């Protein structure tokens, strides 16, 4: 779980204060979007091992490339791009914009970002897809994942995540899109992340 990023009004103290002021001024009769019903059924879990605790790991299109190992993390407030994936996408560090603050991992461990970069990202396939410009914070740390999508982007997509079904659903102009995770790969990446933590602690 990552704390920080552009959630809560931005990265400056003044922008966060303005956002907090707006939050306190929200009344009970505020406009709530009228959303279509999105449900998850047994069909969404076909081919999966039941009673699992695996994370939702998907593939998306980032900077015109299919990027695997994307972790959906509803607890994190930032969208993260790992430096290793940044290099594989052949992006250049001169494209990075300054990010003035640290990120904090679970346990308040500070992470110093290299900067952030806005990139077009497509979720879904074909007609049932949506493309957003996302500000990714780039970090150079060891990880089993290439990217991490946090709740800010999930809220922009108005996406619903079901961990028992290992899939994400959201509404498009052509109907409801479904992105399915791969259970075997999710288990593999999770085990890799545990092994990485063990090596880091050993050092």
Helices and strands as residue ranges (DSSP letters): E 2-3, H 13-24, G 42-45, E 57-62, E 65-72, E 80-82, H 83-88, G 93-95, E 102-105, E 109-112, E 115-125, E 128-139, E 147-149, H 151-157, E 160-162, E 167-172, E 175-180, H 183-202
